[in-house]
Amino acid sequence: MHRVFRKSRKIAIGVVGGLVVLLGLVLVPYPGPGWLIVFAGLAILATEFDKARKVLDVAEGKYKQWEQWLARQNMSIKLAVWTLTAVIVVVTIWLLNGYGMINDFFNLGQGWMKSPLF
């Protein structure tokens, strides 16, 4: 029975940790805690998987390097990064039909606001 519990626990941690990592990755370009959620998911996975601990350590190091690199850049590079981030957010909301829902709710009649995916 102990072996079945251990295997079930490992599977549950793998599924939950994996889903948290995926959610975090989706949220990375948006304002908010995207990277924090990714690291939380990796920490969940690291409780059961050694490779996840190694990935977490590497990811934290790379994130810190990215922050330091961006801090050293001039304003034009920082602006380009923020602009790219904003474009990703706007396009993602459009593709997920966020603007289309606003269009329908307020009956704006703007067909271009609707996502081509819906």
C-alpha positions in Angstrom: 0.0 0.0 0.0 2.9 2.4 0.8 4.3 1.9 -2.7 0.9 2.7 -4.3 0.6 5.9 -2.2 4.2 6.9 -3.1 3.5 6.4 -6.8 0.2 8.2 -6.7 1.8 11.1 -4.8 4.5 11.4 -7.4 2.0 11.4 -10.3 -0.1 14.1 -8.5 2.9 16.3 -7.9 3.9 15.9 -11.5 0.5 16.9 -12.8 0.0 19.8 -10.4 3.5 21.1 -10.8 3.3 20.8 -14.6 0.0 22.6 -14.7 1.4 25.4 -12.5 4.5 25.8 -14.7 2.3 25.9 -17.9 0.0 28.5 -16.3 3.1 30.6 -15.4 4.5 30.4 -18.9 1.3 31.6 -20.3 1.3 34.5 -17.9 4.9 35.5 -18.4 4.4 38.3 -20.9 1.6 39.8 -18.9 2.0 42.3 -16.0 2.0 40.3 -12.8 3.5 37.2 -11.3 4.1 35.0 -14.4 7.7 34.1 -13.5 6.8 33.7 -9.9 4.2 31.1 -10.9 6.7 29.3 -13.1 9.2 29.1 -10.2 6.4 28.0 -7.9 5.5 25.2 -10.3 9.2 24.2 -10.6 9.4 24.2 -6.8 6.4 21.9 -6.5 8.0 19.6 -9.0 11.4 19.8 -7.2 9.8 18.2 -4.1 9.7 14.9 -6.0 11.9 15.2 -9.1 15.7 16.0 -8.9 15.8 17.2 -12.5 13.1 19.8 -11.6 15.4 21.1 -8.8 18.2 21.5 -11.3 15.9 23.3 -13.8 14.7 25.5 -11.1 18.3 26.5 -10.1 19.2 27.2 -13.7 16.0 29.1 -14.4 16.5 31.3 -11.3 20.0 32.0 -12.4 19.0 32.9 -16.0 16.2 35.1 -14.8 18.6 37.0 -12.5 21.0 37.4 -15.4 18.2 38.7 -17.6 17.2 41.3 -15.0 20.8 42.4 -14.6 21.3 42.6 -18.4 18.1 44.6 -18.9 19.0 47.0 -16.0 22.3 47.8 -17.8 20.7 48.6 -21.1 20.0 52.1 -22.4 16.4 53.4 -22.5 15.8 52.5 -26.1 16.5 48.8 -25.4 14.3 48.8 -22.4 11.5 50.6 -24.4 11.8 47.9 -27.1 11.4 45.1 -24.6 8.4 46.8 -23.0 6.9 47.5 -26.5 7.4 43.8 -27.5 5.8 42.7 -24.2 2.8 45.1 -24.9 2.4 43.7 -28.4 2.4 40.2 -27.2 -0.3 41.0 -24.6 -2.5 42.9 -27.1 -2.3 40.1 -29.7 -2.9 37.4 -27.2 -6.0 39.1 -25.9 -7.2 39.6 -29.5 -6.5 35.9 -30.4 -8.4 34.8 -27.3 -11.3 37.0 -28.4 -11.1 39.4 -25.4 -11.8 42.4 -27.7 -14.5 40.5 -29.5 -16.4 39.9 -26.2 -16.2 43.6 -25.5 -17.4 44.3 -29.0 -20.4 42.0 -28.5 -21.2 43.2 -25.0 -21.3 46.8 -26.1 -22.7 46.0 -29.5 -20.0 48.1 -31.2 -20.3 46.4 -34.6 -16.5 46.3 -35.1 -15.8 43.0 -36.8 -12.0 43.5 -36.7 -12.1 43.1 -32.9 -13.2 39.5 -33.2 -10.5 36.8 -33.1 -9.9 34.9 -36.3 -9.8 31.8 -34.0 -13.4 32.1 -32.8 
